[in-house]
Amino acid sequence: MQRNIMVKQANTPTRDGNRRVPLIFAQAVIVALALCLGEILCAPLYTGMSYHSLALVPWSAIAGLLSVVFAYTVGFAALWAAGKVSKKASQAWRPLIAALFGLVLFGVWGYFVFAAVLNSIIVPLGHAALAGAQLGSIAFNCAAVGLASFFCASAFGERLATLRTWVWGLFACTILFAAFGVFFVVHMAALLY
């Protein structure tokens, strides 16, 4: 009889008041935030590539939208895959493995998605579509930002996951920034098409 009581006690969930958010969600929030900040820093380069047809603030908001969409879709899956791949690696190597996922995937995302969005804005204005070195520059910038964001997510995700209020607050900030990007996309599309 004593043994059954011990088993029940061991299987009973306890609440210690320290409620965490899921690690992968905290990491995705870090990725979204870091990508948005990185793309804000890279925005002057993109506005220059657009033959100065874009203003800095609208493009920053659109780049933030693209970053948030990546972080909460492809990035979420990439974080899961990086976690599975790095499970047997030592703790010191895990951020580097995750960073490689970010480097490759956000670089490819930038090459195809960022370039397509820029072209959808500048071509209707009568400019030539981006090609060659311009596409390479976009891919390089996105790869660098992706590397940094996934590294930060892997390195600081555990700590942020314990700060439930901060995670939800930062998540709301990224969604708000993406909504700001949607506003500019809708207005630009109305003007261009």
Backbone as CSV, one residue per row, in Angstrom:
resi,resn,N_x,N_y,N_z,CA_x,CA_y,CA_z,C_x,C_y,C_z
1,MET,0.815,-1.196,0.000,0.000,0.000,0.000,0.859,1.260,0.000
2,GLN,1.927,1.242,0.744,2.830,2.379,0.826,3.415,2.697,-0.548
3,ARG,3.727,1.679,-1.309,4.336,1.866,-2.624,3.399,2.605,-3.571
4,ASN,2.104,2.260,-3.585,1.139,2.928,-4.444,1.002,4.405,-4.103
5,ILE,1.042,4.723,-2.848,0.939,6.121,-2.433,2.138,6.908,-2.939
6,MET,3.312,6.321,-2.893,4.520,7.003,-3.361,4.464,7.253,-4.865
7,VAL,3.961,6.288,-5.604,3.856,6.443,-7.052,2.884,7.562,-7.386
8,LYS,1.750,7.591,-6.698,0.788,8.654,-6.953,1.381,10.021,-6.652
9,GLN,2.105,10.118,-5.568,2.705,11.389,-5.218,3.746,11.809,-6.242
10,ALA,4.509,10.864,-6.760,5.546,11.187,-7.739,4.938,11.634,-9.061
11,ASN,3.760,11.115,-9.408,3.132,11.453,-10.680,2.198,12.646,-10.604
12,THR,1.982,13.164,-9.421,1.102,14.306,-9.265,1.830,15.574,-9.662
13,PRO,1.275,16.336,-10.615,1.951,17.569,-11.004,1.909,18.590,-9.877
14,THR,2.999,19.272,-9.704,3.060,20.305,-8.674,3.192,21.662,-9.339
15,ARG,2.695,22.652,-8.656,2.831,24.024,-9.142,3.732,24.754,-8.164
16,ASP,4.836,25.211,-8.684,5.762,25.929,-7.825,5.706,27.432,-8.048
17,GLY,4.772,27.893,-8.833,4.633,29.322,-9.085,5.540,29.839,-10.190
18,ASN,6.449,29.037,-10.669,7.383,29.463,-11.707,6.917,28.897,-13.047
19,ARG,5.917,29.509,-13.607,5.367,29.028,-14.871,6.184,29.582,-16.014
20,ARG,6.557,28.720,-16.894,7.383,29.080,-18.051,6.556,28.993,-19.315
21,VAL,6.999,29.701,-20.336,6.424,29.505,-21.661,7.249,28.412,-22.335
22,PRO,6.726,27.761,-23.348,7.525,26.752,-24.050,8.805,27.373,-24.614
23,LEU,9.880,26.635,-24.522,11.190,27.127,-24.953,11.176,27.561,-26.411
24,ILE,10.578,26.770,-27.272,10.602,27.090,-28.703,9.840,28.388,-28.995
25,PHE,8.799,28.661,-28.219,8.064,29.909,-28.394,8.929,31.098,-27.970
26,ALA,9.605,30.969,-26.841,10.507,32.039,-26.396,11.613,32.272,-27.419
27,GLN,12.141,31.193,-27.982,13.185,31.322,-29.011,12.638,31.995,-30.265
28,ALA,11.429,31.655,-30.671,10.834,32.278,-31.859,10.621,33.774,-31.639
29,VAL,10.256,34.160,-30.436,10.086,35.581,-30.120,11.432,36.298,-30.220
30,ILE,12.489,35.671,-29.706,13.827,36.263,-29.814,14.231,36.401,-31.272
31,VAL,13.969,35.371,-32.075,14.291,35.423,-33.505,13.535,36.568,-34.168
32,ALA,12.243,36.675,-33.909,11.441,37.735,-34.529,11.957,39.112,-34.147
33,LEU,12.249,39.297,-32.870,12.741,40.592,-32.398,14.100,40.927,-32.998
34,ALA,15.008,39.963,-32.996,16.350,40.199,-33.545,16.299,40.439,-35.046
35,LEU,15.443,39.707,-35.756,15.320,39.929,-37.207,14.777,41.316,-37.498
36,CYS,13.786,41.741,-36.746,13.230,43.082,-36.947,14.290,44.151,-36.716
37,LEU,15.035,44.023,-35.627,16.084,45.007,-35.342,17.164,44.984,-36.416
38,GLY,17.548,43.789,-36.849,18.555,43.672,-37.902,18.100,44.273,-39.212
39,GLU,16.845,44.053,-39.554,16.336,44.595,-40.814,16.149,46.103,-40.752
40,ILE,15.876,46.639,-39.573,15.826,48.100,-39.434,17.210,48.680,-39.711
41,LEU,18.243,48.009,-39.205,19.606,48.476,-39.449,20.004,48.362,-40.919
42,CYS,19.492,47.351,-41.614,19.823,47.149,-43.035,18.922,47.949,-43.971
43,ALA,17.888,48.574,-43.454,16.911,49.275,-44.297,17.518,50.329,-45.221
44,PRO,18.508,51.121,-44.788,19.081,52.102,-45.726,19.691,51.460,-46.974
45,LEU,20.265,50.272,-46.819,20.824,49.567,-47.975,19.723,49.204,-48.971
46,TYR,18.609,48.704,-48.447,17.506,48.303,-49.322,16.847,49.505,-50.011
47,THR,16.729,50.602,-49.285,16.132,51.780,-49.928,17.037,52.309,-51.021
48,GLY,18.351,52.171,-50.849,19.281,52.550,-51.916,19.137,51.639,-53.123
49,MET,18.923,50.336,-52.897,18.733,49.389,-53.998,17.434,49.647,-54.749
50,SER,16.484,50.267,-54.088,15.196,50.529,-54.721,15.216,51.820,-55.527
51,TYR,16.410,52.295,-55.847,16.583,53.545,-56.594,15.946,54.715,-55.835
52,HIS,15.981,54.603,-54.525,15.416,55.603,-53.609,13.928,55.853,-53.867
53,SER,13.249,54.806,-54.339,11.802,54.886,-54.536,11.046,54.629,-53.238
54,LEU,11.712,54.033,-52.280,11.085,53.714,-50.999,11.610,54.634,-49.918
55,ALA,10.733,55.039,-49.035,11.162,55.788,-47.861,11.643,54.795,-46.800
56,LEU,12.440,55.268,-45.896,13.063,54.406,-44.896,12.054,53.771,-43.942
57,VAL,11.116,54.545,-43.438,10.158,54.013,-42.457,9.222,52.969,-43.074
58,PRO,8.629,53.225,-44.246,7.769,52.173,-44.814,8.528,50.883,-45.109
59,TRP,9.748,51.017,-45.655,10.479,49.777,-45.942,10.864,49.063,-44.659
60,SER,11.243,49.799,-43.624,11.576,49.168,-42.343,10.381,48.379,-41.816
61,ALA,9.198,48.939,-41.934,7.991,48.249,-41.468,7.705,47.017,-42.316
62,ILE,7.879,47.122,-43.626,7.647,45.969,-44.504,8.679,44.882,-44.228
63,ALA,9.942,45.260,-44.052,10.981,44.282,-43.723,10.688,43.621,-42.379
64,GLY,10.157,44.391,-41.438,9.761,43.818,-40.157,8.640,42.814,-40.314
65,LEU,7.680,43.129,-41.166,6.590,42.199,-41.446,7.135,40.888,-42.015
66,LEU,8.028,40.990,-42.995,8.609,39.788,-43.601,9.407,38.989,-42.569
67,SER,10.078,39.696,-41.664,10.862,39.029,-40.623,9.972,38.294,-39.629
68,VAL,8.890,38.936,-39.225,7.974,38.314,-38.268,7.289,37.102,-38.898
69,VAL,6.884,37.224,-40.155,6.269,36.084,-40.843,7.254,34.922,-40.892
70,PHE,8.506,35.207,-41.209,9.524,34.151,-41.236,9.683,33.522,-39.851
71,ALA,9.819,34.356,-38.829,10.103,33.853,-37.482,9.015,32.930,-36.964
72,TYR,7.755,33.256,-37.232,6.663,32.474,-36.671,6.159,31.373,-37.604
73,THR,6.788,31.203,-38.749,6.433,30.088,-39.644,7.676,29.236,-39.890
74,VAL,8.487,29.624,-40.861,9.691,28.869,-41.216,10.679,28.841,-40.052
75,GLY,10.834,29.966,-39.380,11.768,30.041,-38.265,11.387,29.120,-37.117
76,PHE,10.094,28.998,-36.861,9.621,28.114,-35.801,10.010,26.670,-36.114
77,ALA,9.793,26.261,-37.358,10.173,24.908,-37.778,11.689,24.734,-37.747
78,ALA,12.422,25.773,-38.131,13.887,25.702,-38.122,14.417,25.581,-36.697
79,LEU,13.801,26.280,-35.753,14.218,26.157,-34.354,13.977,24.741,-33.833
80,TRP,12.865,24.158,-34.221,12.575,22.789,-33.819,13.617,21.833,-34.411
81,ALA,13.918,22.003,-35.699,14.910,21.142,-36.359,16.299,21.334,-35.757
82,ALA,16.668,22.577,-35.483,17.975,22.845,-34.872,18.062,22.204,-33.494
83,GLY,16.973,22.232,-32.748,16.952,21.584,-31.438,17.125,20.084,-31.540
84,LYS,16.489,19.475,-32.531,16.629,18.026,-32.729,18.047,17.664,-33.164
85,VAL,18.613,18.444,-34.082,19.953,18.159,-34.582,20.998,18.344,-33.491
86,SER,20.835,19.372,-32.681,21.846,19.695,-31.667,21.624,18.996,-30.325
87,LYS,20.632,18.136,-30.242,20.301,17.488,-28.968,21.488,16.718,-28.387
88,LYS,22.255,16.057,-29.235,23.380,15.253,-28.756,24.682,16.044,-28.686
89,ALA,24.661,17.280,-29.162,25.864,18.113,-29.113,26.027,18.701,-27.717
90,SER,27.235,19.129,-27.419,27.465,19.753,-26.118,26.771,21.117,-26.080
91,GLN,26.540,21.603,-24.877,25.814,22.863,-24.692,26.498,24.024,-25.410
92,ALA,27.806,24.013,-25.484,28.541,25.110,-26.119,28.313,25.172,-27.626
93,TRP,28.046,24.032,-28.253,27.868,23.993,-29.709,26.436,24.275,-30.157
94,ARG,25.485,24.179,-29.270,24.082,24.339,-29.662,23.761,25.703,-30.279
95,PRO,24.232,26.818,-29.713,23.961,28.101,-30.372,24.583,28.206,-31.760
96,LEU,25.736,27.580,-31.950,26.388,27.624,-33.270,25.621,26.810,-34.305
97,ILE,25.092,25.675,-33.877,24.287,24.852,-34.789,23.013,25.589,-35.169
98,ALA,22.365,26.190,-34.190,21.154,26.969,-34.477,21.485,28.149,-35.387
99,ALA,22.631,28.787,-35.158,23.039,29.930,-35.983,23.217,29.531,-37.444
100,LEU,23.714,28.327,-37.685,23.865,27.858,-39.068,22.508,27.690,-39.741
101,PHE,21.523,27.205,-38.989,20.166,27.103,-39.532,19.658,28.500,-39.920
102,GLY,19.849,29.467,-39.043,19.413,30.835,-39.329,20.134,31.430,-40.512
103,LEU,21.440,31.202,-40.595,22.241,31.714,-41.706,21.693,31.236,-43.042
104,VAL,21.486,29.943,-43.151,21.043,29.368,-44.432,19.596,29.746,-44.738
105,LEU,18.704,29.520,-43.788,17.281,29.694,-44.083,16.876,31.147,-44.272
106,PHE,17.361,32.049,-43.408,16.975,33.448,-43.604,17.708,34.055,-44.795
107,GLY,18.903,33.537,-45.125,19.584,33.971,-46.342,18.780,33.612,-47.590
108,VAL,18.271,32.394,-47.620,17.431,31.960,-48.752,16.126,32.751,-48.762
109,TRP,15.532,32.965,-47.585,14.306,33.761,-47.486,14.532,35.162,-48.039
110,GLY,15.639,35.762,-47.683,15.958,37.108,-48.179,16.144,37.125,-49.678
111,TYR,16.872,36.125,-50.178,17.151,36.069,-51.622,15.861,35.992,-52.430
112,PHE,14.929,35.193,-51.982,13.700,35.018,-52.745,12.586,35.984,-52.330
113,VAL,12.288,36.056,-51.041,11.120,36.817,-50.595,11.393,38.318,-50.558
114,PHE,12.484,38.733,-49.915,12.790,40.164,-49.852,12.967,40.737,-51.256
115,ALA,13.687,40.010,-52.094,13.903,40.488,-53.464,12.592,40.573,-54.239
116,ALA,11.715,39.598,-54.060,10.427,39.622,-54.764,9.576,40.805,-54.313
117,VAL,9.580,41.076,-53.021,8.799,42.211,-52.516,9.371,43.523,-53.031
118,LEU,10.694,43.662,-52.983,11.311,44.885,-53.522,11.001,45.051,-55.008
119,ASN,11.125,43.976,-55.765,10.821,44.048,-57.198,9.355,44.384,-57.453
120,SER,8.461,43.887,-56.602,7.036,44.188,-56.799,6.733,45.659,-56.546
121,ILE,7.647,46.350,-55.886,7.459,47.781,-55.651,8.166,48.618,-56.713
122,ILE,9.412,48.251,-57.044,10.192,49.119,-57.942,9.897,48.905,-59.417
123,VAL,9.529,47.701,-59.826,9.259,47.452,-61.246,8.042,48.237,-61.737
124,PRO,6.922,48.288,-60.993,5.798,49.111,-61.457,6.124,50.608,-61.546
125,LEU,7.171,51.021,-60.823,7.586,52.423,-60.903,8.508,52.694,-62.089
126,GLY,8.787,51.668,-62.891,9.592,51.834,-64.096,11.073,51.550,-63.929
127,HIS,11.479,50.997,-62.789,12.881,50.669,-62.569,13.151,49.225,-62.965
128,ALA,14.434,48.922,-63.195,14.829,47.552,-63.521,14.731,46.671,-62.280
129,ALA,14.401,45.410,-62.518,14.324,44.452,-61.406,15.718,44.211,-60.830
130,LEU,15.764,43.889,-59.551,17.042,43.600,-58.902,17.642,42.331,-59.481
131,ALA,18.948,42.324,-59.639,19.623,41.154,-60.193,21.069,41.136,-59.731
132,GLY,21.724,39.997,-59.939,23.156,39.856,-59.709,23.630,40.222,-58.323
133,ALA,24.511,41.227,-58.273,25.135,41.633,-57.013,24.110,42.167,-56.009
134,GLN,23.050,42.773,-56.509,22.020,43.277,-55.592,21.341,42.129,-54.854
135,LEU,21.011,41.066,-55.580,20.402,39.896,-54.938,21.387,39.235,-53.977
136,GLY,22.651,39.180,-54.366,23.671,38.619,-53.484,23.823,39.434,-52.212
137,SER,23.730,40.742,-52.341,23.834,41.621,-51.172,22.651,41.417,-50.229
138,ILE,21.473,41.278,-50.781,20.287,41.022,-49.959,20.442,39.690,-49.231
139,ALA,20.866,38.653,-49.960,21.038,37.339,-49.343,22.100,37.378,-48.247
140,PHE,23.195,38.079,-48.491,24.266,38.177,-47.498,23.777,38.876,-46.235
141,ASN,23.086,39.998,-46.396,22.574,40.725,-45.225,21.581,39.890,-44.442
142,CYS,20.687,39.242,-45.154,19.699,38.408,-44.464,20.369,37.220,-43.775
143,ALA,21.390,36.639,-44.406,22.100,35.520,-43.787,22.788,35.962,-42.502
144,ALA,23.401,37.134,-42.521,24.081,37.644,-41.320,23.083,37.909,-40.195
145,VAL,21.956,38.512,-40.538,20.929,38.794,-39.532,20.329,37.486,-39.014
146,GLY,20.110,36.526,-39.901,19.593,35.218,-39.491,20.543,34.484,-38.572
147,LEU,21.828,34.550,-38.865,22.840,33.928,-38.019,22.790,34.511,-36.610
148,ALA,22.780,35.815,-36.519,22.769,36.482,-35.214,21.489,36.178,-34.439
149,SER,20.352,36.199,-35.127,19.082,36.000,-34.427,18.939,34.580,-33.897
150,PHE,19.317,33.582,-34.670,19.207,32.201,-34.214,20.233,31.902,-33.122
151,PHE,21.409,32.522,-33.210,22.395,32.365,-32.147,21.843,32.907,-30.830
152,CYS,21.277,34.102,-30.882,20.695,34.711,-29.679,19.544,33.872,-29.142
153,ALA,18.723,33.342,-30.031,17.589,32.527,-29.593,18.058,31.286,-28.850
154,SER,19.091,30.637,-29.369,19.591,29.433,-28.724,20.324,29.755,-27.422
155,ALA,21.057,30.851,-27.412,21.850,31.203,-26.238,20.994,31.748,-25.093
156,PHE,19.936,32.506,-25.413,19.163,33.192,-24.373,17.728,32.696,-24.228
157,GLY,17.333,31.708,-25.010,15.956,31.218,-24.971,15.542,30.658,-23.630
158,GLU,16.430,29.884,-22.995,16.111,29.291,-21.685,15.813,30.366,-20.649
159,ARG,16.630,31.408,-20.639,16.421,32.476,-19.648,15.129,33.233,-19.905
160,LEU,14.866,33.539,-21.188,13.660,34.294,-21.499,12.400,33.466,-21.229
161,ALA,12.473,32.157,-21.430,11.297,31.292,-21.229,10.780,31.369,-19.798
162,THR,11.644,31.698,-18.835,11.203,31.807,-17.438,10.525,33.141,-17.162
163,LEU,10.676,34.094,-18.069,10.091,35.429,-17.901,8.823,35.541,-18.741
164,ARG,7.794,34.915,-18.279,6.550,34.779,-19.036,5.985,36.132,-19.504
165,THR,5.931,37.100,-18.635,5.373,38.403,-18.997,6.191,39.074,-20.082
166,TRP,7.508,38.972,-19.980,8.378,39.564,-21.003,8.171,38.897,-22.356
167,VAL,8.043,37.577,-22.365,7.845,36.863,-23.630,6.575,37.346,-24.313
168,TRP,5.487,37.418,-23.560,4.216,37.843,-24.156,4.259,39.311,-24.574
169,GLY,4.948,40.132,-23.805,5.090,41.538,-24.176,5.902,41.719,-25.451
170,LEU,7.010,40.998,-25.555,7.836,41.079,-26.769,7.111,40.486,-27.977
171,PHE,6.354,39.415,-27.742,5.541,38.836,-28.813,4.544,39.864,-29.333
172,ALA,3.882,40.561,-28.423,2.918,41.594,-28.821,3.609,42.709,-29.599
173,CYS,4.817,43.074,-29.198,5.566,44.116,-29.926,5.878,43.683,-31.353
174,THR,6.280,42.420,-31.523,6.589,41.950,-32.884,5.332,41.893,-33.747
175,ILE,4.214,41.487,-33.160,2.957,41.446,-33.918,2.514,42.862,-34.285
176,LEU,2.682,43.795,-33.376,2.346,45.196,-33.646,3.218,45.759,-34.772
177,PHE,4.502,45.418,-34.743,5.410,45.870,-35.797,5.005,45.266,-37.142
178,ALA,4.618,43.996,-37.137,4.156,43.352,-38.368,2.868,44.012,-38.868
179,ALA,1.974,44.383,-37.968,0.739,45.066,-38.366,1.049,46.418,-39.005
180,PHE,2.059,47.086,-38.485,2.521,48.338,-39.070,2.998,48.093,-40.510
181,GLY,3.694,46.974,-40.726,4.131,46.596,-42.073,2.967,46.293,-42.998
182,VAL,1.945,45.618,-42.477,0.752,45.331,-43.288,0.100,46.635,-43.732
183,PHE,0.051,47.613,-42.843,-0.510,48.915,-43.186,0.200,49.513,-44.405
184,PHE,1.531,49.487,-44.404,2.272,50.053,-45.533,2.146,49.219,-46.795
185,VAL,2.098,47.900,-46.649,1.928,47.041,-47.825,0.605,47.332,-48.508
186,VAL,-0.451,47.454,-47.723,-1.783,47.719,-48.289,-1.815,49.070,-48.999
187,HIS,-1.238,50.082,-48.378,-1.239,51.408,-49.001,-0.363,51.470,-50.242
188,MET,0.779,50.795,-50.225,1.626,50.774,-51.422,0.964,50.022,-52.570
189,ALA,0.325,48.899,-52.233,-0.361,48.134,-53.273,-1.491,48.940,-53.883
190,ALA,-2.191,49.727,-53.061,-3.276,50.564,-53.581,-2.721,51.632,-54.517
191,LEU,-1.546,52.152,-54.236,-0.954,53.170,-55.096,-0.343,52.601,-56.362
192,LEU,0.266,51.415,-56.250,0.984,50.840,-57.390,0.091,50.065,-58.334
193,TYR,-0.934,49.444,-57.817,-1.767,48.584,-58.663,-3.154,49.122,-58.691
